[in-house]
Amino acid sequence: SITGQKTVENRENPAAENEFTFGWFTEDDEPVMTDDNDYIVTSGGKQLTASTQEGGDFTLNTPMYTQENIGEIYTYYVKEIVPTTQDPSITYDTDAIEVTVAITDAGNGKLNVSVTTPDLNDNDVLAFENIYNASGTWVPRAQKTVTGREDVPSIFTFKLYDKEGKEIDEATNNGSTITFDAITYGLEDAGKEFEYIV
């Protein structure tokens, strides 16, 4: 098996249990498929995967091997499996980390399965990082009333300014309602207060 760590940049909460999933892939970027006992199959089967534990750690088991595999060296890639229905607030890590699996005879009726990562140091875990992106919008609205007559659309013009007096938008009345364009806020705006003048 091999261990990894998932972090989520810009988010206070770490990766949750079963929030992100990882799997083995071939050099041709095909998922490594196994049977119910985790032996590799050439057709059908299921993908050998692992999901995060609370905090972001995950452990991905290697496929099972038999005596026929002794002396073989396999190259795989570990990748995050992006869900079909993606979280729009998450930018998923697309890295593919190379892993080499060497099969030798342990001499006691068992196989020795040696797992190495050519591009990492010996004590490094597989590190994947997603990016959290929060955003929201607010539509500024105002009311205009004229006493003594019915509301007439588009005869009054209003401007929206920030607190420094910079013009942001301009709108005319629709009946008694004035609607400005939506203002979008990003994660960098969290905790801030904004003042506007109409």
C-alpha positions as MATLAB code, in Angstrom:
seq = 'SITGQKTVENRENPAAENEFTFGWFTEDDEPVMTDDNDYIVTSGGKQLTASTQEGGDFTLNTPMYTQENIGEIYTYYVKEIVPTTQDPSITYDTDAIEVTVAITDAGNGKLNVSVTTPDLNDNDVLAFENIYNASGTWVPRAQKTVTGREDVPSIFTFKLYDKEGKEIDEATNNGSTITFDAITYGLEDAGKEFEYIV';
ca = [
       0.000    0.000    0.000;
       0.951    3.637   -0.264;
      -0.178    6.607    1.802;
      -1.161   10.083    0.724;
      -2.426   13.389    2.029;
      -5.092   15.675    0.636;
      -5.099   19.352    1.617;
      -7.590   22.041    0.637;
      -6.098   25.498    0.171;
      -8.148   28.529    1.310;
     -10.513   26.401    3.401;
     -10.502   26.295    7.185;
     -11.864   22.763    7.389;
      -9.527   19.946    6.286;
     -10.606   17.201    3.922;
     -13.501   15.214    5.350;
     -14.016   11.475    5.485;
     -14.779   10.098    1.993;
     -14.717   13.614    0.509;
     -12.009   12.878   -2.092;
     -11.081    9.634   -3.860;
      -7.858    8.379   -5.448;
      -7.017    5.481   -7.718;
      -4.362    3.624   -9.677;
      -3.915    4.415  -13.363;
      -1.774    2.883  -16.098;
       0.799    4.680  -18.213;
      -1.978    5.065  -20.796;
      -4.114    6.876  -18.197;
      -6.511    3.931  -17.948;
      -7.859    2.968  -14.512;
      -6.389   -0.219  -13.032;
      -9.313   -2.630  -12.768;
      -9.479   -5.562  -10.348;
     -11.829   -8.353   -9.380;
     -13.476   -8.686   -5.969;
     -10.211  -10.046   -4.527;
      -8.195   -7.111   -5.955;
      -6.408   -9.182   -8.625;
      -5.952   -7.266  -11.887;
      -8.372   -8.112  -14.669;
      -8.225   -7.134  -18.321;
     -11.961   -6.636  -18.695;
     -14.796   -5.790  -16.352;
     -14.037   -5.522  -12.662;
     -13.864   -2.449  -10.459;
     -11.336    0.330  -10.027;
      -9.032   -0.043   -7.035;
      -9.508    3.182   -5.078;
      -9.176    4.786   -1.666;
     -10.957    7.764   -0.101;
      -9.790   10.324    2.409;
     -10.127    9.783    6.116;
     -11.099   12.678    8.368;
      -8.233   15.161    8.054;
      -7.192   14.199    4.533;
      -5.029   11.082    4.934;
      -5.647    8.123    2.638;
      -4.116    4.664    2.123;
      -4.247    3.107   -1.321;
      -3.673   -0.653   -1.475;
      -1.730   -2.117   -4.361;
      -3.350   -4.747   -6.566;
      -2.882   -8.367   -5.525;
      -0.201  -10.409   -7.294;
       0.544  -14.106   -7.830;
       3.667  -16.213   -8.342;
       3.417  -15.458  -12.054;
       4.286  -11.818  -11.309;
       7.636  -12.585   -9.608;
      10.391  -10.523  -11.189;
       8.023   -8.037  -12.749;
       8.198   -4.266  -12.221;
       5.036   -2.280  -12.822;
       4.660    1.465  -13.310;
       1.424    3.030  -12.168;
       0.189    6.539  -11.520;
      -1.890    7.672   -8.566;
      -4.433   10.354   -9.391;
      -7.395   11.990   -7.775;
     -10.648   10.775   -9.276;
     -12.691   13.848  -10.083;
     -16.379   13.138   -9.375;
     -18.924   13.255  -12.166;
     -20.842   15.907  -10.230;
     -18.119   18.330   -9.213;
     -18.253   20.718   -6.288;
     -18.231   24.138   -8.021;
     -16.281   25.650   -5.120;
     -13.375   23.189   -5.563;
     -10.566   23.234   -8.128;
      -9.369   19.627   -8.257;
      -5.723   18.559   -8.350;
      -4.847   16.995  -11.724;
      -1.367   15.723  -10.796;
      -0.405   12.131  -11.597;
       2.290   10.788   -9.261;
       4.383    7.924  -10.609;
       4.615    4.785   -8.470;
       6.781    1.729   -9.175;
       5.751   -1.693   -7.865;
       8.359   -4.489   -7.917;
       7.400   -8.118   -7.206;
       9.945  -10.542   -5.716;
       9.821  -13.903   -3.947;
      10.070  -13.429   -0.173;
      11.193  -17.061    0.153;
       8.552  -18.090    2.686;
       5.635  -18.749    0.413;
       4.818  -15.067    0.201;
       5.557  -12.306   -2.243;
       7.464   -9.145   -1.463;
       5.678   -6.142   -2.999;
       8.008   -3.145   -3.018;
       6.411    0.245   -3.648;
       8.569    3.245   -4.547;
       7.919    6.744   -5.841;
      10.708    7.791   -8.251;
       9.872   11.500   -8.107;
       9.586   11.726   -4.302;
      11.933   11.321   -1.367;
      11.746    8.076    0.593;
       9.739    9.541    3.475;
       7.407   11.683    1.376;
       3.725   10.864    1.159;
       1.699   11.430   -1.976;
       0.556   15.047   -1.655;
      -2.480   16.378   -3.475;
      -3.868   19.878   -3.010;
      -7.253   21.180   -4.052;
      -8.196   24.852   -4.022;
     -11.348   26.154   -2.377;
     -12.987   29.097   -4.158;
     -15.969   30.777   -2.493;
     -17.996   33.506   -4.182;
     -21.305   35.281   -3.826;
     -23.308   38.075   -5.437;
     -25.512   40.897   -4.219;
     -27.947   42.886   -6.371;
     -28.324   46.500   -5.142;
     -31.911   47.751   -5.355;
     -33.658   50.978   -4.454;
     -37.160   52.464   -4.588;
     -38.278   55.694   -6.262;
     -41.772   57.053   -5.580;
     -43.508   60.108   -6.976;
     -46.475   61.348   -4.987;
     -49.585   62.151   -6.952;
     -49.036   60.155  -10.156;
     -48.456   56.648  -11.424;
     -44.923   55.339  -11.788;
     -43.429   55.900  -15.241;
     -40.541   53.633  -16.270;
     -37.106   54.873  -17.332;
     -37.519   58.562  -16.595;
     -35.183   58.744  -13.599;
     -31.518   57.840  -13.617;
     -29.564   56.750  -10.551;
     -25.906   56.068   -9.940;
     -24.242   53.705   -7.507;
     -20.956   54.748   -5.854;
     -18.577   53.091   -3.456;
     -17.732   54.868   -0.196;
     -14.763   56.634   -1.862;
     -17.121   58.179   -4.413;
     -16.110   56.016   -7.367;
     -18.989   55.339   -9.743;
     -19.808   51.629   -9.990;
     -23.020   51.484  -11.995;
     -25.924   53.447  -13.447;
     -29.568   52.393  -13.740;
     -32.981   53.829  -14.575;
     -36.208   53.151  -12.753;
     -38.517   50.308  -13.718;
     -41.704   51.643  -12.279;
     -40.775   52.444   -8.696;
     -37.851   49.966   -8.604;
     -34.218   50.677   -9.426;
     -32.062   47.591   -9.981;
     -28.302   47.794  -10.445;
     -26.031   45.099  -11.841;
     -25.033   42.339   -9.438;
     -21.800   42.811   -7.495;
     -19.644   39.711   -7.111;
     -17.514   39.026   -4.036;
     -14.723   36.488   -3.696;
     -13.107   34.588   -0.868;
     -10.695   37.479   -0.341;
     -13.687   39.643    0.657;
     -14.768   37.396    3.539;
     -14.949   39.346    6.814;
     -14.977   42.743    5.086;
     -17.744   45.342    5.121;
     -18.663   47.405    2.069;
     -20.556   50.708    1.914;
     -22.322   52.091   -1.145;
     -24.087   55.332   -1.993;
     -27.048   55.718   -4.384;
];
